[in-house]
Amino acid sequence: MSNEDITLTAGDAEVTVQPGNGGRVGGLRVGGVELLRQGERFGCFPMVPWCGRTRDGRFRNGGTVHQMPLNSPPHAIHGTVRDGAWRVARTSADAAVITYDLVEPWPWPGRVTHQLDLTPDSLTLTMAVEAHDSSFPAQIGWHPWFNRNLGGEDVRVDFAPTWQEERGEDHLPTGNRIEPRPGPWDDCFGMPDGVDVTLTWPGQLELKVGSPEEWVVVYDEQEAAVCVEPQTGPPDGLNSRPRLVTPLEPLEATMTWAWRRL
């Protein structure tokens, strides 16, 4: 199948999936209003096989140190799959499944599967990483760029995290957990009962970001957009909290956006 854009529709919701551009969600329109920042690096891209920054691009698997390209010097950021073209496994009017085979510079063979399910008032994204023959550490996350403004007041971000990861000068967690601080943020937060963040565009739309995962990065330092990124571990998690993917046990994660008109 080609990797041309896929359009999903349900009610007055429309989602554009871009297999050829890193498997990202290129757009989410509700009643004709685009919620995601437009542009080939924006929308909402999958972060696999790691999320956020990996310190100096290095991590261990057992006794071996592996080096990733420094695509955000001095660190490696957001994984490798957003730079590749994905295959289309199947599509319907309101759902799609796309896959990506892990290749260099990632040292191990594996497959990422991304499933997208649209209803008139929600979009659920489910991702899995499978190992073919060797086990390896990995993370899964999503990096959406929500438009700060939909033509009215700026968006409000509401959430009640249990802790904030203290951020060092290198933008990486120090390992200390601190009381959550007010924004602006480029920070990772802990929500042990699951990610639950509400975005409200006053008088227009409310969107809830939910996930069973307990980690979320919130980034609102850009004028145009706000990012709310559920993930399976904190930044530099390949080093601090590796999740092992084995041939018998894939790593899976899910995220739902649910919206309603105000």
N, C-alpha and C positions, 0 to 999 in steps of 0.2 A: 504494500500500500504506500502511496505517496505521503510525504509529510507536510502537505498543505494544511492551512488552518482549518479547524473544525469548529462549527457553530452548534451549540446546544441551546435549546429553547424549552421553557416551561412557563406557562402563564405569560406574564409580561417581563420575565427575566430572560436574559440572553447572555451566554458565556462564549468567549472565543478561546479555544485551546490552540497552542502553537507548538506542535511536535518538532518542527524544524528550528525553533528558537528556544532550545533548552527545556522543552516540555512545559513551558510556562502557560499560565492563564493570562492571555493578552488583554482581556477585557471582561468586565461584568457590568451589564447594563440592566437597571431596574426601572421599568416605565420609561425607557429611553434615556435615562440619566446614567452616565458612565461613572462608576465608583472608583476605578483603578487609574492611577497615573499612566498615561500613554507614552509609548516609546519602547524601542527594542530591548532596553535593559531594565524596563520597569514591569508593569503588570504584577504578577505574583509568580516567582520562580521557585522550584524545588531546590532545597539545600541538601545535597547528598554527595559523597559519603561523610561530610562533616558540615557543621553549622558555624557561622561566624568565623572568627579568626582562630587559626592554629598557630601557636607561637613559633616564630622563625620557620614556619612550614614543616616542622619536624614532629614526629611522634614515634612511639615504640610499639612494636607488636612482639611480645616476648622479649628476647634480648637484642632484636634488630631495630636499628633506627632507620626510619624512612623519611625521605625528603620530598616535599611537594613544591611545585613552582611557586615563587613569591609573587602572586598576582595582586597583592596589596602590601608592598614592602613596608616593614620587614616581615610581614606575615603572609600566610596563605589563607584565603577567605572564601567561605560559602561553597566549598566542594567543587566538583568537576562537572556535574551533569548539566548545569545551566549553560555550559559552553558547547554542548553536543546536540546532534539531531536524534530525536526519538522515533521509534517505530509505532505505527498505529496497529493495535491488536484488534480492537473492535469499537464500533460506534453505533449509537442509536440517536433518536431525536433529543434525548435528555441525558445521555450518559456516554462516556468514552473511557477506554483503557489504552494507555500508551506504555511502551517499555523502552528501557535503555540498558545496553550491555556495557558494564564498566570496562574501560580500556585505559592504556597509559594516559597520564602518569600514575594512575592508581595501580598498585602493585599486584592486585589479585583479581581474577575473573569473578564476575557476579552479574546479577541482573537486578535492575530497579523497575518496579511496576507502579504506575500512577493511575489510580481510578478516580474519575470525576462523575458525581451524581448530582444532577440539578433538579430541584422542585420549584414551584412558583415562589417560594419564600425561603429557600436555603440552597447552599452548595456544600456538598461534603466531598472532601479530598482524602483519599486513602493511599498511603505509600508503603511499599515493602522493599527491603533489600535482601536478596538471596545470595548465598555463597555457593559457588559451583563445587570447588574441591578443597580449598584451604580456608580456615577460619580467619576472620579479620575484624578489627574494631570499626564501628561506623556510627553515624548519627543521621537522623532524618529531621528535616524542618521545612518550613515554608516562609518565604520572604515576600509578603504583599506590600505594595505601595498604594495605600488608600489616598485618594485626593483629599487634601486638607479642607477644601472648599468646594461645594457643589452648586455655587451660585448664591448662597445665603451666608449665614454665619459660619465661622470656622468650626471644625469638628471638635467635640469634647471626648476625651479618653478617660474612662472610669474603670478602675479595677482595684482589688484589695489584696495585694500579694502578702505572703507571710514574711518574706525576706527579700532583700536586694543583694545581689553579688557585688561586693566591693570591687570597684574598677580601678586598676592601676593606671599609671601614666601611659602605658602601652596599650590601653583600651581593653586589656584582658582581665578576667577575674583574678583577684589575689588569692582566692580560697577562703577569705573571710566573708561571713554573712552579716549584713548590717540592717538596721531599720530602714524600710523603704523611704526614699527621699523624693521631694517634689521635682518635677522636670525643669528644664528640658532633659531628655534622656537619650542615651545610647547605651542602654543597660539591660542586664539580665535579671529577671525576678523569679522567685520560687512560689509556685501555687500548688501545694501538695495534693489538694483535692481536685486538681485539674485546672487547666487554663480557662479563665472566664473574664473576658475583657469586653466592655461595651463601648462602641463608637456611636456618638450621637451628633448628627447634623441637625441643629435645632430647627423645628418646624418642618423638617423634610423627611429624615430617615433615621432609624436606629438599626445598627448591625451588631450582633453579638458574635465574637470570636470564641469558639469553644473547642477544647481538646482534652482527652484524658491525660495527656502529658503534663508534667509539673513545671516545665520551664518555658518562659516566654521572654523574648527580647523586645523591648519597645524603643523605637527610634523616631524622634520627632524633631530633629535638629535641622531638617530641610524645610524650606518655606512652602514647597508645593505639596508635600505628602507626609503621611504618618504611617509607620510600619509597626505591625503587631505580629510577631513571629513565634508561633508555637514550635517547640523543638524537643527532641528526646534527651537533651543534655545541655549544659551551659557552653558558651564559647570556650575553645581549647579543650573541649570534652574528650577528644581522642587521647589526651594526656591525663586529664583529671578524673574523668568518669567514663572510661571506655565501655561501650556495649558491644559484646562479642556476637558477631554473626557467624553461625556455623552452617555446614551443609544440611543439618537437620533442623536448625532453628533460625528462621529469618528474623529480621528486625522490622516491626510494623508500627505505623503511627497513623492517626487520623485527625482531621480538623474539620469543623463545620462552621460556616458563616450562615447565620440566620437573621433575616431582616424583616422590618415592618415599617410601614409608612406612619408618619406622625401627623 
